[in-house]
Amino acid sequence: MSVTLAVARAEAAARAQEFISGIATGGTSSTLADTTNLNHADGYRDETTVLMRSGVNDGQQRRVQTFTAATSTLNFYSAMTGSVG
């Protein structure tokens, strides 16, 4: 199946809108909570990637195993070096 450049650009633009930036409201080395920006349904952020942009974990990336809506919490497959919250 071939994809045209226009379709590829449209898909990339749609994915780019999914990027969020914010400040964690809590967490541990293996979780991140953000009650301001993470307001989606359970599982919505599963298998996404988080890039830390400041603090003790600056520059670290982690893959999200699960997202729990009730607590606005991302659970990582592997822990960060330091605590997020």
C-alpha positions as CSV (number, residue, x, y, z in Angstrom):
1,M,0.0,0.0,0.0
2,S,1.5,3.3,-1.0
3,V,0.8,6.6,0.8
4,T,0.8,9.9,-0.9
5,L,2.7,12.8,0.5
6,A,-0.5,14.6,1.2
7,V,-1.9,11.7,3.2
8,A,1.4,11.4,5.1
9,R,1.4,15.2,5.9
10,A,-2.2,15.0,7.1
11,E,-1.4,12.1,9.4
12,A,1.7,13.8,10.8
13,A,-0.3,17.0,11.4
14,A,-3.0,15.0,13.3
15,R,-0.4,13.3,15.5
16,A,1.4,16.6,16.2
17,Q,-1.8,18.0,17.7
18,E,-1.6,15.1,20.3
19,F,1.6,16.6,21.8
20,I,1.0,18.3,25.2
21,S,3.3,20.2,27.4
22,G,2.7,20.8,31.1
23,I,3.9,20.5,34.6
24,A,3.3,17.3,36.5
25,T,1.0,17.7,39.5
26,G,2.4,14.6,41.2
27,G,4.0,11.2,40.6
28,T,6.8,8.9,41.5
29,S,9.8,7.6,39.5
30,S,7.4,5.2,37.6
31,T,4.3,7.4,37.3
32,L,3.3,10.9,36.3
33,A,0.1,12.7,37.3
34,D,-1.1,15.9,35.5
35,T,-4.6,16.8,36.6
36,T,-4.5,19.9,34.3
37,N,-3.7,18.3,30.9
38,L,-4.4,14.6,31.2
39,N,-8.2,14.6,31.0
40,H,-8.8,11.7,28.6
41,A,-10.5,8.3,28.9
42,D,-8.7,5.3,30.4
43,G,-6.2,3.9,28.0
44,Y,-6.1,7.0,25.8
45,R,-2.4,7.6,26.4
46,D,-1.3,3.9,26.5
47,E,1.8,3.2,24.5
48,T,2.7,6.8,24.0
49,T,6.1,8.3,25.0
50,V,6.8,11.0,27.6
51,L,9.9,13.3,27.3
52,M,10.9,15.1,30.5
53,R,12.0,18.6,29.8
54,S,13.2,19.8,33.2
55,G,14.0,18.7,36.7
56,V,16.0,15.7,37.8
57,N,14.7,13.6,34.9
58,D,15.4,16.3,32.2
59,G,16.0,14.6,28.8
60,Q,14.7,11.2,29.9
61,Q,12.0,9.4,27.8
62,R,9.7,6.7,29.0
63,R,7.0,4.6,27.3
64,V,3.6,4.7,28.9
65,Q,2.2,1.3,29.8
66,T,-1.2,2.5,31.0
67,F,-3.2,5.7,31.5
68,T,-5.7,5.9,34.4
69,A,-8.3,8.7,33.9
70,A,-9.6,8.7,37.5
71,T,-6.2,9.9,38.8
72,S,-4.9,11.5,35.5
73,T,-1.9,9.2,35.9
74,L,0.6,7.8,33.4
75,N,2.3,4.5,34.4
76,F,5.6,3.9,32.8
77,Y,7.1,0.5,31.8
78,S,10.4,1.5,33.5
79,A,11.2,4.0,36.2
80,M,12.8,7.4,35.7
81,T,16.1,8.1,37.5
82,G,14.4,10.4,40.1
83,S,10.9,11.0,41.3
84,V,8.6,13.1,39.1
85,G,6.5,14.6,41.8
